[in-house]
Amino acid sequence: MGEEHRINEIKGVIISRALLKEYGYDGDMPTDKQMQIIGNGLLEYWGVSDGFKEALASTMENMFGVKAKD
């Protein structure tokens, strides 16, 4: 049999009230439901922006010392 290929899916983003405060927002303002909406929005934005490409490139270079093939 060939090598097994697994799909690792990111299902959410961890966001905390402390993180909001760290970035200058009132961490007590959003309700728990609104916190989930903020996390979902961040995940969606990250997926369609170059943020994912940059984060992946940085992680792969730091962990394995490799860059993406052109």
mmJSON file of the N, C-alpha and C atoms, coordinates in Angstrom:
{"data_MODEL":{"atom_site":{
"group_PDB":["ATOM","ATOM","ATOM","ATOM","ATOM","ATOM","ATOM","ATOM","ATOM","ATOM","ATOM","ATOM","ATOM","ATOM","ATOM","ATOM","ATOM","ATOM","ATOM","ATOM","ATOM","ATOM","ATOM","ATOM","ATOM","ATOM","ATOM","ATOM","ATOM","ATOM","ATOM","ATOM","ATOM","ATOM","ATOM","ATOM","ATOM","ATOM","ATOM","ATOM","ATOM","ATOM","ATOM","ATOM","ATOM","ATOM","ATOM","ATOM","ATOM","ATOM","ATOM","ATOM","ATOM","ATOM","ATOM","ATOM","ATOM","ATOM","ATOM","ATOM","ATOM","ATOM","ATOM","ATOM","ATOM","ATOM","ATOM","ATOM","ATOM","ATOM","ATOM","ATOM","ATOM","ATOM","ATOM","ATOM","ATOM","ATOM","ATOM","ATOM","ATOM","ATOM","ATOM","ATOM","ATOM","ATOM","ATOM","ATOM","ATOM","ATOM","ATOM","ATOM","ATOM","ATOM","ATOM","ATOM","ATOM","ATOM","ATOM","ATOM","ATOM","ATOM","ATOM","ATOM","ATOM","ATOM","ATOM","ATOM","ATOM","ATOM","ATOM","ATOM","ATOM","ATOM","ATOM","ATOM","ATOM","ATOM","ATOM","ATOM","ATOM","ATOM","ATOM","ATOM","ATOM","ATOM","ATOM","ATOM","ATOM","ATOM","ATOM","ATOM","ATOM","ATOM","ATOM","ATOM","ATOM","ATOM","ATOM","ATOM","ATOM","ATOM","ATOM","ATOM","ATOM","ATOM","ATOM","ATOM","ATOM","ATOM","ATOM","ATOM","ATOM","ATOM","ATOM","ATOM","ATOM","ATOM","ATOM","ATOM","ATOM","ATOM","ATOM","ATOM","ATOM","ATOM","ATOM","ATOM","ATOM","ATOM","ATOM","ATOM","ATOM","ATOM","ATOM","ATOM","ATOM","ATOM","ATOM","ATOM","ATOM","ATOM","ATOM","ATOM","ATOM","ATOM","ATOM","ATOM","ATOM","ATOM","ATOM","ATOM","ATOM","ATOM","ATOM","ATOM","ATOM","ATOM","ATOM","ATOM","ATOM","ATOM","ATOM","ATOM","ATOM","ATOM","ATOM","ATOM","ATOM","ATOM"],
"id":[1,2,3,4,5,6,7,8,9,10,11,12,13,14,15,16,17,18,19,20,21,22,23,24,25,26,27,28,29,30,31,32,33,34,35,36,37,38,39,40,41,42,43,44,45,46,47,48,49,50,51,52,53,54,55,56,57,58,59,60,61,62,63,64,65,66,67,68,69,70,71,72,73,74,75,76,77,78,79,80,81,82,83,84,85,86,87,88,89,90,91,92,93,94,95,96,97,98,99,100,101,102,103,104,105,106,107,108,109,110,111,112,113,114,115,116,117,118,119,120,121,122,123,124,125,126,127,128,129,130,131,132,133,134,135,136,137,138,139,140,141,142,143,144,145,146,147,148,149,150,151,152,153,154,155,156,157,158,159,160,161,162,163,164,165,166,167,168,169,170,171,172,173,174,175,176,177,178,179,180,181,182,183,184,185,186,187,188,189,190,191,192,193,194,195,196,197,198,199,200,201,202,203,204,205,206,207,208,209,210],
"type_symbol":["N","C","C","N","C","C","N","C","C","N","C","C","N","C","C","N","C","C","N","C","C","N","C","C","N","C","C","N","C","C","N","C","C","N","C","C","N","C","C","N","C","C","N","C","C","N","C","C","N","C","C","N","C","C","N","C","C","N","C","C","N","C","C","N","C","C","N","C","C","N","C","C","N","C","C","N","C","C","N","C","C","N","C","C","N","C","C","N","C","C","N","C","C","N","C","C","N","C","C","N","C","C","N","C","C","N","C","C","N","C","C","N","C","C","N","C","C","N","C","C","N","C","C","N","C","C","N","C","C","N","C","C","N","C","C","N","C","C","N","C","C","N","C","C","N","C","C","N","C","C","N","C","C","N","C","C","N","C","C","N","C","C","N","C","C","N","C","C","N","C","C","N","C","C","N","C","C","N","C","C","N","C","C","N","C","C","N","C","C","N","C","C","N","C","C","N","C","C","N","C","C","N","C","C","N","C","C","N","C","C"],
"label_atom_id":["N","CA","C","N","CA","C","N","CA","C","N","CA","C","N","CA","C","N","CA","C","N","CA","C","N","CA","C","N","CA","C","N","CA","C","N","CA","C","N","CA","C","N","CA","C","N","CA","C","N","CA","C","N","CA","C","N","CA","C","N","CA","C","N","CA","C","N","CA","C","N","CA","C","N","CA","C","N","CA","C","N","CA","C","N","CA","C","N","CA","C","N","CA","C","N","CA","C","N","CA","C","N","CA","C","N","CA","C","N","CA","C","N","CA","C","N","CA","C","N","CA","C","N","CA","C","N","CA","C","N","CA","C","N","CA","C","N","CA","C","N","CA","C","N","CA","C","N","CA","C","N","CA","C","N","CA","C","N","CA","C","N","CA","C","N","CA","C","N","CA","C","N","CA","C","N","CA","C","N","CA","C","N","CA","C","N","CA","C","N","CA","C","N","CA","C","N","CA","C","N","CA","C","N","CA","C","N","CA","C","N","CA","C","N","CA","C","N","CA","C","N","CA","C","N","CA","C","N","CA","C","N","CA","C","N","CA","C","N","CA","C","N","CA","C"],
"label_alt_id":[null,null,null,null,null,null,null,null,null,null,null,null,null,null,null,null,null,null,null,null,null,null,null,null,null,null,null,null,null,null,null,null,null,null,null,null,null,null,null,null,null,null,null,null,null,null,null,null,null,null,null,null,null,null,null,null,null,null,null,null,null,null,null,null,null,null,null,null,null,null,null,null,null,null,null,null,null,null,null,null,null,null,null,null,null,null,null,null,null,null,null,null,null,null,null,null,null,null,null,null,null,null,null,null,null,null,null,null,null,null,null,null,null,null,null,null,null,null,null,null,null,null,null,null,null,null,null,null,null,null,null,null,null,null,null,null,null,null,null,null,null,null,null,null,null,null,null,null,null,null,null,null,null,null,null,null,null,null,null,null,null,null,null,null,null,null,null,null,null,null,null,null,null,null,null,null,null,null,null,null,null,null,null,null,null,null,null,null,null,null,null,null,null,null,null,null,null,null,null,null,null,null,null,null,null,null,null,null,null,null],
"label_comp_id":["MET","MET","MET","GLY","GLY","GLY","GLU","GLU","GLU","GLU","GLU","GLU","HIS","HIS","HIS","ARG","ARG","ARG","ILE","ILE","ILE","ASN","ASN","ASN","GLU","GLU","GLU","ILE","ILE","ILE","LYS","LYS","LYS","GLY","GLY","GLY","VAL","VAL","VAL","ILE","ILE","ILE","ILE","ILE","ILE","SER","SER","SER","ARG","ARG","ARG","ALA","ALA","ALA","LEU","LEU","LEU","LEU","LEU","LEU","LYS","LYS","LYS","GLU","GLU","GLU","TYR","TYR","TYR","GLY","GLY","GLY","TYR","TYR","TYR","ASP","ASP","ASP","GLY","GLY","GLY","ASP","ASP","ASP","MET","MET","MET","PRO","PRO","PRO","THR","THR","THR","ASP","ASP","ASP","LYS","LYS","LYS","GLN","GLN","GLN","MET","MET","MET","GLN","GLN","GLN","ILE","ILE","ILE","ILE","ILE","ILE","GLY","GLY","GLY","ASN","ASN","ASN","GLY","GLY","GLY","LEU","LEU","LEU","LEU","LEU","LEU","GLU","GLU","GLU","TYR","TYR","TYR","TRP","TRP","TRP","GLY","GLY","GLY","VAL","VAL","VAL","SER","SER","SER","ASP","ASP","ASP","GLY","GLY","GLY","PHE","PHE","PHE","LYS","LYS","LYS","GLU","GLU","GLU","ALA","ALA","ALA","LEU","LEU","LEU","ALA","ALA","ALA","SER","SER","SER","THR","THR","THR","MET","MET","MET","GLU","GLU","GLU","ASN","ASN","ASN","MET","MET","MET","PHE","PHE","PHE","GLY","GLY","GLY","VAL","VAL","VAL","LYS","LYS","LYS","ALA","ALA","ALA","LYS","LYS","LYS","ASP","ASP","ASP"],
"label_asym_id":["A","A","A","A","A","A","A","A","A","A","A","A","A","A","A","A","A","A","A","A","A","A","A","A","A","A","A","A","A","A","A","A","A","A","A","A","A","A","A","A","A","A","A","A","A","A","A","A","A","A","A","A","A","A","A","A","A","A","A","A","A","A","A","A","A","A","A","A","A","A","A","A","A","A","A","A","A","A","A","A","A","A","A","A","A","A","A","A","A","A","A","A","A","A","A","A","A","A","A","A","A","A","A","A","A","A","A","A","A","A","A","A","A","A","A","A","A","A","A","A","A","A","A","A","A","A","A","A","A","A","A","A","A","A","A","A","A","A","A","A","A","A","A","A","A","A","A","A","A","A","A","A","A","A","A","A","A","A","A","A","A","A","A","A","A","A","A","A","A","A","A","A","A","A","A","A","A","A","A","A","A","A","A","A","A","A","A","A","A","A","A","A","A","A","A","A","A","A","A","A","A","A","A","A","A","A","A","A","A","A"],
"label_entity_id":["1","1","1","1","1","1","1","1","1","1","1","1","1","1","1","1","1","1","1","1","1","1","1","1","1","1","1","1","1","1","1","1","1","1","1","1","1","1","1","1","1","1","1","1","1","1","1","1","1","1","1","1","1","1","1","1","1","1","1","1","1","1","1","1","1","1","1","1","1","1","1","1","1","1","1","1","1","1","1","1","1","1","1","1","1","1","1","1","1","1","1","1","1","1","1","1","1","1","1","1","1","1","1","1","1","1","1","1","1","1","1","1","1","1","1","1","1","1","1","1","1","1","1","1","1","1","1","1","1","1","1","1","1","1","1","1","1","1","1","1","1","1","1","1","1","1","1","1","1","1","1","1","1","1","1","1","1","1","1","1","1","1","1","1","1","1","1","1","1","1","1","1","1","1","1","1","1","1","1","1","1","1","1","1","1","1","1","1","1","1","1","1","1","1","1","1","1","1","1","1","1","1","1","1","1","1","1","1","1","1"],
"label_seq_id":[1,1,1,2,2,2,3,3,3,4,4,4,5,5,5,6,6,6,7,7,7,8,8,8,9,9,9,10,10,10,11,11,11,12,12,12,13,13,13,14,14,14,15,15,15,16,16,16,17,17,17,18,18,18,19,19,19,20,20,20,21,21,21,22,22,22,23,23,23,24,24,24,25,25,25,26,26,26,27,27,27,28,28,28,29,29,29,30,30,30,31,31,31,32,32,32,33,33,33,34,34,34,35,35,35,36,36,36,37,37,37,38,38,38,39,39,39,40,40,40,41,41,41,42,42,42,43,43,43,44,44,44,45,45,45,46,46,46,47,47,47,48,48,48,49,49,49,50,50,50,51,51,51,52,52,52,53,53,53,54,54,54,55,55,55,56,56,56,57,57,57,58,58,58,59,59,59,60,60,60,61,61,61,62,62,62,63,63,63,64,64,64,65,65,65,66,66,66,67,67,67,68,68,68,69,69,69,70,70,70],
"pdbx_PDB_ins_code":[null,null,null,null,null,null,null,null,null,null,null,null,null,null,null,null,null,null,null,null,null,null,null,null,null,null,null,null,null,null,null,null,null,null,null,null,null,null,null,null,null,null,null,null,null,null,null,null,null,null,null,null,null,null,null,null,null,null,null,null,null,null,null,null,null,null,null,null,null,null,null,null,null,null,null,null,null,null,null,null,null,null,null,null,null,null,null,null,null,null,null,null,null,null,null,null,null,null,null,null,null,null,null,null,null,null,null,null,null,null,null,null,null,null,null,null,null,null,null,null,null,null,null,null,null,null,null,null,null,null,null,null,null,null,null,null,null,null,null,null,null,null,null,null,null,null,null,null,null,null,null,null,null,null,null,null,null,null,null,null,null,null,null,null,null,null,null,null,null,null,null,null,null,null,null,null,null,null,null,null,null,null,null,null,null,null,null,null,null,null,null,null,null,null,null,null,null,null,null,null,null,null,null,null,null,null,null,null,null,null],
"Cartn_x":[0.83,0.0,0.875,0.32,1.047,0.955,1.651,1.683,0.288,-0.104,-1.423,-1.393,-2.407,-2.534,-3.71,-3.433,-4.475,-4.76,-5.996,-6.398,-6.53,-5.825,-5.913,-6.65,-7.826,-8.677,-8.665,-8.516,-8.614,-10.082,-10.628,-12.055,-12.366,-11.382,-11.657,-10.407,-10.623,-9.543,-9.772,-8.721,-8.843,-8.687,-9.711,-9.666,-10.115,-9.462,-9.79,-10.019,-10.64,-10.858,-9.518,-8.567,-7.23,-6.55,-6.756,-6.175,-6.772,-8.078,-8.704,-8.101,-7.939,-7.361,-5.929,-5.178,-3.789,-3.701,-4.711,-4.71,-5.508,-5.866,-6.467,-7.982,-8.66,-10.114,-10.634,-11.861,-12.498,-12.896,-12.174,-12.422,-13.726,-14.321,-15.58,-16.788,-16.561,-17.656,-18.402,-17.714,-18.462,-19.077,-20.248,-20.851,-20.108,-20.4,-19.761,-20.08,-21.319,-21.707,-20.939,-20.786,-20.039,-18.565,-18.02,-16.626,-16.469,-17.443,-17.399,-17.471,-18.315,-18.435,-17.119,-16.46,-15.159,-14.145,-14.084,-13.158,-13.428,-14.705,-15.058,-14.658,-14.869,-14.488,-12.986,-12.221,-10.759,-10.3,-10.894,-10.525,-10.846,-12.017,-12.406,-11.468,-11.159,-10.269,-8.884,-8.385,-7.064,-7.014,-8.105,-8.141,-8.114,-8.643,-8.714,-7.654,-6.943,-5.908,-4.557,-3.556,-2.203,-1.642,-2.417,-1.97,-1.664,-2.493,-2.261,-0.961,-0.76,0.439,1.699,1.642,2.793,3.034,1.96,2.105,2.66,2.173,2.659,4.128,4.481,5.87,6.803,6.411,7.235,7.372,6.27,6.299,7.181,7.025,7.811,9.3,9.622,11.026,11.617,10.855,11.352,11.48,10.517,10.532,11.467,11.491,12.191,13.295,13.428,14.461,14.239,12.975,12.676,11.773,11.883,11.009,10.154,9.037,8.12,8.794,8.473,8.961,8.168,8.833,8.152,7.286],
"Cartn_y":[-1.18,0.0,1.245,2.295,3.555,4.318,5.39,6.248,6.814,6.827,7.359,8.882,9.481,10.935,11.331,12.174,12.601,14.076,14.426,15.824,16.356,17.425,18.081,19.394,19.464,20.624,21.51,22.782,23.736,24.1,23.867,24.091,25.366,26.016,27.218,27.976,29.11,29.969,30.208,30.121,30.43,31.931,32.534,33.972,34.154,35.041,35.252,36.731,36.985,38.375,39.056,38.295,38.838,39.236,38.449,38.769,40.067,40.219,41.473,42.66,42.515,43.594,43.897,42.84,43.018,43.867,43.744,44.503,45.794,46.196,47.507,47.552,46.403,46.371,46.026,46.381,46.064,44.591,43.781,42.345,41.954,42.86,42.563,42.922,43.584,44.051,42.912,41.997,40.987,39.916,39.452,38.307,37.047,35.919,34.659,34.33,34.554,34.283,35.205,36.456,37.393,37.01,36.461,35.99,34.891,33.981,32.919,33.499,34.502,35.157,35.833,36.479,37.109,36.053,34.936,33.852,33.3,33.091,32.58,33.569,34.865,35.89,35.927,35.789,35.767,34.565,33.405,32.198,32.341,32.892,33.08,34.057,35.168,36.164,35.576,34.837,34.215,33.261,32.554,31.586,32.213,33.428,34.044,35.123,35.481,36.511,35.842,36.637,36.101,35.725,35.981,35.638,34.159,33.312,31.873,31.515,32.064,31.764,32.189,33.366,33.87,33.043,32.692,31.899,30.516,29.895,28.572,28.643,29.65,29.795,29.975,30.806,31.043,29.774,29.06,27.835,26.776,26.573,25.544,25.882,27.16,27.553,27.399,27.809,27.701,26.254,25.422,24.035,23.139,23.359,22.427,23.068,24.392,25.079,25.024,24.914,24.831,25.982,26.321,27.325,26.646,27.278,26.725,26.699,25.683,25.602,26.573,27.209,28.163,27.492],
"Cartn_z":[0.0,0.0,0.0,-0.577,-0.631,0.678,0.685,1.865,2.13,3.383,3.757,3.729,3.126,3.083,3.958,4.93,5.844,5.634,5.806,5.717,7.133,7.396,8.701,8.511,9.062,8.867,10.111,9.873,10.964,11.098,12.261,12.453,13.211,13.735,14.493,14.859,15.451,15.902,17.386,18.153,19.57,19.738,20.286,20.559,22.002,22.686,24.093,24.353,25.462,25.864,26.154,26.678,26.937,25.623,24.574,23.269,22.726,22.871,22.441,23.194,24.506,25.305,24.886,24.562,24.129,22.869,21.994,20.743,20.844,22.087,22.29,22.258,22.358,22.351,23.732,23.999,25.272,25.251,25.984,25.989,26.651,27.426,28.087,27.224,26.107,25.265,24.56,23.831,23.072,23.982,23.576,24.265,23.821,24.453,24.049,22.593,22.174,20.785,19.833,20.211,19.375,19.3,20.388,20.363,19.319,19.229,18.224,16.822,16.626,15.32,14.937,15.904,15.644,15.22,15.939,15.597,14.21,13.87,12.542,11.454,11.722,10.752,10.525,11.611,11.478,10.664,10.917,10.187,8.704,8.4,6.998,6.299,6.951,6.365,6.119,7.099,6.988,5.804,5.566,4.476,3.098,2.94,1.615,1.405,2.448,2.304,2.075,1.837,1.726,3.088,4.141,5.484,5.617,5.003,5.066,4.366,3.177,2.398,3.16,3.75,4.507,5.767,6.467,7.683,7.375,6.298,5.907,5.502,4.721,4.281,5.477,6.412,7.597,8.435,8.631,9.429,8.783,7.486,6.787,6.807,6.655,6.672,8.078,9.092,10.463,10.914,10.575,11.042,10.239,8.907,8.03,7.207,7.255,6.493,4.987,4.556,3.133,2.71,1.435,0.84,-0.221,-0.568,-1.576,-2.936,-3.713,-5.077,-5.933,-6.874,-7.757,-8.763],
"occupancy":[1.0,1.0,1.0,1.0,1.0,1.0,1.0,1.0,1.0,1.0,1.0,1.0,1.0,1.0,1.0,1.0,1.0,1.0,1.0,1.0,1.0,1.0,1.0,1.0,1.0,1.0,1.0,1.0,1.0,1.0,1.0,1.0,1.0,1.0,1.0,1.0,1.0,1.0,1.0,1.0,1.0,1.0,1.0,1.0,1.0,1.0,1.0,1.0,1.0,1.0,1.0,1.0,1.0,1.0,1.0,1.0,1.0,1.0,1.0,1.0,1.0,1.0,1.0,1.0,1.0,1.0,1.0,1.0,1.0,1.0,1.0,1.0,1.0,1.0,1.0,1.0,1.0,1.0,1.0,1.0,1.0,1.0,1.0,1.0,1.0,1.0,1.0,1.0,1.0,1.0,1.0,1.0,1.0,1.0,1.0,1.0,1.0,1.0,1.0,1.0,1.0,1.0,1.0,1.0,1.0,1.0,1.0,1.0,1.0,1.0,1.0,1.0,1.0,1.0,1.0,1.0,1.0,1.0,1.0,1.0,1.0,1.0,1.0,1.0,1.0,1.0,1.0,1.0,1.0,1.0,1.0,1.0,1.0,1.0,1.0,1.0,1.0,1.0,1.0,1.0,1.0,1.0,1.0,1.0,1.0,1.0,1.0,1.0,1.0,1.0,1.0,1.0,1.0,1.0,1.0,1.0,1.0,1.0,1.0,1.0,1.0,1.0,1.0,1.0,1.0,1.0,1.0,1.0,1.0,1.0,1.0,1.0,1.0,1.0,1.0,1.0,1.0,1.0,1.0,1.0,1.0,1.0,1.0,1.0,1.0,1.0,1.0,1.0,1.0,1.0,1.0,1.0,1.0,1.0,1.0,1.0,1.0,1.0,1.0,1.0,1.0,1.0,1.0,1.0,1.0,1.0,1.0,1.0,1.0,1.0],
"B_iso_or_equiv":[0.0,0.0,0.0,0.0,0.0,0.0,0.0,0.0,0.0,0.0,0.0,0.0,0.0,0.0,0.0,0.0,0.0,0.0,0.0,0.0,0.0,0.0,0.0,0.0,0.0,0.0,0.0,0.0,0.0,0.0,0.0,0.0,0.0,0.0,0.0,0.0,0.0,0.0,0.0,0.0,0.0,0.0,0.0,0.0,0.0,0.0,0.0,0.0,0.0,0.0,0.0,0.0,0.0,0.0,0.0,0.0,0.0,0.0,0.0,0.0,0.0,0.0,0.0,0.0,0.0,0.0,0.0,0.0,0.0,0.0,0.0,0.0,0.0,0.0,0.0,0.0,0.0,0.0,0.0,0.0,0.0,0.0,0.0,0.0,0.0,0.0,0.0,0.0,0.0,0.0,0.0,0.0,0.0,0.0,0.0,0.0,0.0,0.0,0.0,0.0,0.0,0.0,0.0,0.0,0.0,0.0,0.0,0.0,0.0,0.0,0.0,0.0,0.0,0.0,0.0,0.0,0.0,0.0,0.0,0.0,0.0,0.0,0.0,0.0,0.0,0.0,0.0,0.0,0.0,0.0,0.0,0.0,0.0,0.0,0.0,0.0,0.0,0.0,0.0,0.0,0.0,0.0,0.0,0.0,0.0,0.0,0.0,0.0,0.0,0.0,0.0,0.0,0.0,0.0,0.0,0.0,0.0,0.0,0.0,0.0,0.0,0.0,0.0,0.0,0.0,0.0,0.0,0.0,0.0,0.0,0.0,0.0,0.0,0.0,0.0,0.0,0.0,0.0,0.0,0.0,0.0,0.0,0.0,0.0,0.0,0.0,0.0,0.0,0.0,0.0,0.0,0.0,0.0,0.0,0.0,0.0,0.0,0.0,0.0,0.0,0.0,0.0,0.0,0.0,0.0,0.0,0.0,0.0,0.0,0.0],
"pdbx_formal_charge":[null,null,null,null,null,null,null,null,null,null,null,null,null,null,null,null,null,null,null,null,null,null,null,null,null,null,null,null,null,null,null,null,null,null,null,null,null,null,null,null,null,null,null,null,null,null,null,null,null,null,null,null,null,null,null,null,null,null,null,null,null,null,null,null,null,null,null,null,null,null,null,null,null,null,null,null,null,null,null,null,null,null,null,null,null,null,null,null,null,null,null,null,null,null,null,null,null,null,null,null,null,null,null,null,null,null,null,null,null,null,null,null,null,null,null,null,null,null,null,null,null,null,null,null,null,null,null,null,null,null,null,null,null,null,null,null,null,null,null,null,null,null,null,null,null,null,null,null,null,null,null,null,null,null,null,null,null,null,null,null,null,null,null,null,null,null,null,null,null,null,null,null,null,null,null,null,null,null,null,null,null,null,null,null,null,null,null,null,null,null,null,null,null,null,null,null,null,null,null,null,null,null,null,null,null,null,null,null,null,null],
"auth_seq_id":[1,1,1,2,2,2,3,3,3,4,4,4,5,5,5,6,6,6,7,7,7,8,8,8,9,9,9,10,10,10,11,11,11,12,12,12,13,13,13,14,14,14,15,15,15,16,16,16,17,17,17,18,18,18,19,19,19,20,20,20,21,21,21,22,22,22,23,23,23,24,24,24,25,25,25,26,26,26,27,27,27,28,28,28,29,29,29,30,30,30,31,31,31,32,32,32,33,33,33,34,34,34,35,35,35,36,36,36,37,37,37,38,38,38,39,39,39,40,40,40,41,41,41,42,42,42,43,43,43,44,44,44,45,45,45,46,46,46,47,47,47,48,48,48,49,49,49,50,50,50,51,51,51,52,52,52,53,53,53,54,54,54,55,55,55,56,56,56,57,57,57,58,58,58,59,59,59,60,60,60,61,61,61,62,62,62,63,63,63,64,64,64,65,65,65,66,66,66,67,67,67,68,68,68,69,69,69,70,70,70],
"auth_comp_id":["MET","MET","MET","GLY","GLY","GLY","GLU","GLU","GLU","GLU","GLU","GLU","HIS","HIS","HIS","ARG","ARG","ARG","ILE","ILE","ILE","ASN","ASN","ASN","GLU","GLU","GLU","ILE","ILE","ILE","LYS","LYS","LYS","GLY","GLY","GLY","VAL","VAL","VAL","ILE","ILE","ILE","ILE","ILE","ILE","SER","SER","SER","ARG","ARG","ARG","ALA","ALA","ALA","LEU","LEU","LEU","LEU","LEU","LEU","LYS","LYS","LYS","GLU","GLU","GLU","TYR","TYR","TYR","GLY","GLY","GLY","TYR","TYR","TYR","ASP","ASP","ASP","GLY","GLY","GLY","ASP","ASP","ASP","MET","MET","MET","PRO","PRO","PRO","THR","THR","THR","ASP","ASP","ASP","LYS","LYS","LYS","GLN","GLN","GLN","MET","MET","MET","GLN","GLN","GLN","ILE","ILE","ILE","ILE","ILE","ILE","GLY","GLY","GLY","ASN","ASN","ASN","GLY","GLY","GLY","LEU","LEU","LEU","LEU","LEU","LEU","GLU","GLU","GLU","TYR","TYR","TYR","TRP","TRP","TRP","GLY","GLY","GLY","VAL","VAL","VAL","SER","SER","SER","ASP","ASP","ASP","GLY","GLY","GLY","PHE","PHE","PHE","LYS","LYS","LYS","GLU","GLU","GLU","ALA","ALA","ALA","LEU","LEU","LEU","ALA","ALA","ALA","SER","SER","SER","THR","THR","THR","MET","MET","MET","GLU","GLU","GLU","ASN","ASN","ASN","MET","MET","MET","PHE","PHE","PHE","GLY","GLY","GLY","VAL","VAL","VAL","LYS","LYS","LYS","ALA","ALA","ALA","LYS","LYS","LYS","ASP","ASP","ASP"],
"auth_asym_id":["A","A","A","A","A","A","A","A","A","A","A","A","A","A","A","A","A","A","A","A","A","A","A","A","A","A","A","A","A","A","A","A","A","A","A","A","A","A","A","A","A","A","A","A","A","A","A","A","A","A","A","A","A","A","A","A","A","A","A","A","A","A","A","A","A","A","A","A","A","A","A","A","A","A","A","A","A","A","A","A","A","A","A","A","A","A","A","A","A","A","A","A","A","A","A","A","A","A","A","A","A","A","A","A","A","A","A","A","A","A","A","A","A","A","A","A","A","A","A","A","A","A","A","A","A","A","A","A","A","A","A","A","A","A","A","A","A","A","A","A","A","A","A","A","A","A","A","A","A","A","A","A","A","A","A","A","A","A","A","A","A","A","A","A","A","A","A","A","A","A","A","A","A","A","A","A","A","A","A","A","A","A","A","A","A","A","A","A","A","A","A","A","A","A","A","A","A","A","A","A","A","A","A","A","A","A","A","A","A","A"],
"auth_atom_id":["N","CA","C","N","CA","C","N","CA","C","N","CA","C","N","CA","C","N","CA","C","N","CA","C","N","CA","C","N","CA","C","N","CA","C","N","CA","C","N","CA","C","N","CA","C","N","CA","C","N","CA","C","N","CA","C","N","CA","C","N","CA","C","N","CA","C","N","CA","C","N","CA","C","N","CA","C","N","CA","C","N","CA","C","N","CA","C","N","CA","C","N","CA","C","N","CA","C","N","CA","C","N","CA","C","N","CA","C","N","CA","C","N","CA","C","N","CA","C","N","CA","C","N","CA","C","N","CA","C","N","CA","C","N","CA","C","N","CA","C","N","CA","C","N","CA","C","N","CA","C","N","CA","C","N","CA","C","N","CA","C","N","CA","C","N","CA","C","N","CA","C","N","CA","C","N","CA","C","N","CA","C","N","CA","C","N","CA","C","N","CA","C","N","CA","C","N","CA","C","N","CA","C","N","CA","C","N","CA","C","N","CA","C","N","CA","C","N","CA","C","N","CA","C","N","CA","C","N","CA","C","N","CA","C","N","CA","C","N","CA","C","N","CA","C"],
"pdbx_PDB_model_num":[1,1,1,1,1,1,1,1,1,1,1,1,1,1,1,1,1,1,1,1,1,1,1,1,1,1,1,1,1,1,1,1,1,1,1,1,1,1,1,1,1,1,1,1,1,1,1,1,1,1,1,1,1,1,1,1,1,1,1,1,1,1,1,1,1,1,1,1,1,1,1,1,1,1,1,1,1,1,1,1,1,1,1,1,1,1,1,1,1,1,1,1,1,1,1,1,1,1,1,1,1,1,1,1,1,1,1,1,1,1,1,1,1,1,1,1,1,1,1,1,1,1,1,1,1,1,1,1,1,1,1,1,1,1,1,1,1,1,1,1,1,1,1,1,1,1,1,1,1,1,1,1,1,1,1,1,1,1,1,1,1,1,1,1,1,1,1,1,1,1,1,1,1,1,1,1,1,1,1,1,1,1,1,1,1,1,1,1,1,1,1,1,1,1,1,1,1,1,1,1,1,1,1,1,1,1,1,1,1,1]
}}}
